[in-house]
Each structure stands twice: as structure tokens, then as C-alpha cells.
Amino acid sequence: MSIWLKSFSRALQSLFTNRYAVVANTVTAGGITLVADCLTQTAESQFHEKLWDKERSRNMTILSTACAPVLHYWYRFLDNKFKGKSRYAVSRKVFLDVAIAPVYYVFYIGGLSKLKNYSSEKTVEEIKDKIPLMVGSELVFWPVLQSINFLVFPPHYRLIGMKFNELVLGVVYSHILNNDYSVRQVIDHLFPKKD
């Protein structure tokens, strides 16, 4: 058993550290997004009379797969710029990762809107409505998840932590991106006006 586990570990490490790392990260990002959307749709169907939306799953998977190489090189840059597991290095990586997120979300929501055949006006509306919710979710979950990831996993195994983080936030983002939400609706729900 130990020999099998060591062999598997070496194979996994080589898959994500050599010249195929970007391909492996891209394929797993698409797969994780598909699983996250499936989990989200399963949960949504428990509370609402919604049918399974295969096109939604397809769109989410296509978009995450397309964005994955950019994120692969972004995290490689962060690891090269801030080496090690010191508090300074980890905090800088997490801060920059969260700081760049709104730019990424504009492209992500724009791409998803394009796949859904939304008009330019609808795309802008989606961006205005969804980015604050996604940034809020990111500020709640991502720093904690990424700090653990940067502290616990060496770079060649960080993918495991990243994929778990992507799954957790993927479920949240899939729900936000594929339902009618806006910041105003969330605020009104959390803080109802008293008559």
C-alpha cells in the first residue's frame, strides 16, 4: 500500500509540476467547476422546482476551463514573487489574489453573459449586480481558505488546496451567477425596512 501511495504521489506531483502543469490545472479547473455547478443545481432543485440546466453546466465549465491557464500563471507569479510560507509572503499572496479578483470577475461574468447570449446592456447589469456579491463572498471565504492553502501545502501540492477552495467558492458563485440576485435584493433581505 505504501509503495502504491508513493508512486501515486510522485505521478501526481510530476503531473502538476512539469511542462503539463498548465494542462493539468486547466482540465481539473473545468472538472471542479462542473462538479460545483452540479452540487449547486442539486441543492437548488431541493428548494425550488427547477429542472436540471445542462447548458448552464456547460457554460460554467467552458468558462472556467478557458480562464484556468491565466490563473495558473497568476499563481506561479505569486509563488515566484513571494517565496516561502512566512506570514509576510502568505499575506501578500492572499492580498494580491483578492485585490485582482474584481478584474477577473468582469471578464468571467462578461464571458458567461456572452455564452448566455446576453445583450451588452444585460451584461453590464449582470456585472454591476454580481461583482459586489462575488467580492463579498470572496472576502468572507477566500483569505481563510488561501491562507491555509499557502501555509499547509508546498507549491507542487497546492493544487489540492486550490481545488478544494475552488469547489467551495464554485458552489457559491454558481448560485450567484445563475440566479437573479443583486446587491439591493440582498441588502433588503438582510435589513428589511420596518414600516
C-alpha positions, 0 to 999 in steps of 0.5 A: 500500500505504501509503495502504491501511495508513493508512486501515486504521489510522485505521478501526481506531483510530476503531473502538476509540476512539469511542462503539463502543469498548465494542462493539468490545472486547466482540465481539473479547473473545468472538472471542479467547476462542473462538479460545483455547478452540479452540487449547486443545481442539486441543492437548488432543485431541493428548494425550488422546482427547477429542472436540471440546466445542462447548458448552464453546466456547460457554460460554467465549465467552458468558462472556467476551463478557458480562464484556468491557464491565466490563473495558473500563471497568476499563481506561479507569479505569486509563488515566484514573487513571494517565496516561502510560507512566512506570514509576510509572503502568505499575506501578500499572496492572499492580498494580491489574489483578492485585490485582482479578483474584481478584474477577473470577475468582469471578464468571467461574468462578461464571458458567461453573459456572452455564452448566455447570449446576453445583450451588452446592456444585460451584461453590464447589469449582470456585472454591476449586480454580481461583482459586489456579491462575488467580492463579498463572498470572496472576502468572507471565504477566500483569505481563510481558505488561501491562507491555509492553502499557502501555509499547509501545502508546498507549491507542487501540492497546492493544487489540492488546496486550490481545488478544494477552495475552488469547489467551495467558492464554485458552489457559491458563485454558481448560485450567484451567477445563475440566479437573479440576485443583486446587491439591493435584493440582498441588502433588503433581505438582510435589513428589511425596512420596518414600516 
